[in-house]
Amino acid sequence: MSIENKDLINKDGFSSKLGFTLASIGSAVGMGNIWRFPVMVSIWGGMSFLIPYFLFVILIASTGVIEEFALGRLTGSGPVHAFGFATKQKGNENIGKRLGLIPVLGSLALAIGYTAVMGWIFKYNYLAMSGELSILGNDFSAIAMTFENTAASFSNNFWILVAGLFSMVIMSFGIAKGIERANKVLMPILFILLLGLAIYLGTNPNSTAGYRYIFNLDTAKLADIKLWVFAFGQAFFSLSIAGNGSVIYGAYLPKNEDIPSSAKNIAFFDSLSAILASFVIIPAMAIGKADLTEGGPGLMFIYLVNVFNQIEAGKILMIIFYLAILFAGFSSIINLYEAPVAYAQERFGLSRKKAAFIINMLGILAAIFIQGIVGPWMDIVSILIAPLGALLAGIMFFWVLDKNMAIGEVNKGRKKALGKWFFPLGKYVYCALSLLALVLGIIFGGIG
């Protein structure tokens, strides 16, 4: 069966396997790798957390990541038309298109929250480079007040505008000349910066306490069901599967791309970035004799400022750290905006530049208005909309699409067909886990 969707794709796309891989890694590497993963490693005891985390990464990358890329490439479209194509096989295209709006809106909502956060990061890069953060020394209350003033309602409008405009410019150039090119610069520099920080901190003798903690294995903790729940949540959300960004990136893929191989690379480098972040943050906290119990914005914008201000060469380290955060955030934000930008192109026939302008301006304005409630805003989206989008994409691919068509798309570009394990594992285990992510997120108030 031929698939035609000439409104959007085939006008643009990734120019190389490396470009696609780096862009996809960039979409996965984000704030969760930096401000949540090290905290989970600390709270749950190093290797005690890493073992179940890696198991879930392998499982999800082997099913959900592959499925979302394949669904996008099969239909040459984002979630709205992709879901519509799937349900059309059952006689009702419109229901799929309506359901496809859920992950598109979820992606836009996350992008709005990320725009506000990127505004914080831009400001902190400026404060680090100007020395204003270093002047605060170890005055914890002054450091905390600086962040409270940054994150208060309508307090950071200028830097949010800067963040949104940067995103708009990159996206207006399209996939190959915009997103791909940006990630070819952002991702290598991100890994170099994190690696450099980790190596330098490793030369401090007080960092050994942090490494001992990372490699500590407490087998008793493996019996705690909550550890497995949060390891699963971290893996699930870290790989950026939500029925939006990965689907639309898949739509830009050539038919000769080996999707399972790309999924493996993405899982590896996403996990590597999280590990590198842990090798920076946990030893740094050990050097600063701090207890890593605080996650989220408090870790990055309060606790680590205090730590860096107590470390030799702390000002330079802080500048490098916030640059790394800036690169990680940018690679994610342009992925989040891509699904709504592509939908605007598909639905309204807009040019790439017009769609990028409208969607990013909408994101900037909304981000300015939600500055005081970024945390609750992101919680609602991540707890409800993101896992629902992932579940819907999984259902469309594994339950609604013709099985032979789905498997055939996955195997395009491969020298050897994927094993027979793939489809039942995705259909029964991955889809069940996506539903579980939604349910557990509601019960625990967020798991990733």
Salt bridges, closest charged atoms under 4 A:
GLU93 OE2 - LYS97 NZ 3.47
GLU180 OE2 - LYS184 NZ 3.40
GLU257 OE2 - LYS17 NZ 2.95
ASP258 OD1 - ARG414 NH1 3.03
GLU338 OE1 - ARG352 NH2 2.59
GLU409 OE2 - ARG73 NE 2.72
GLU409 OE2 - LYS255 NZ 3.25
GLU409 OE1 - LYS412 NZ 3.23
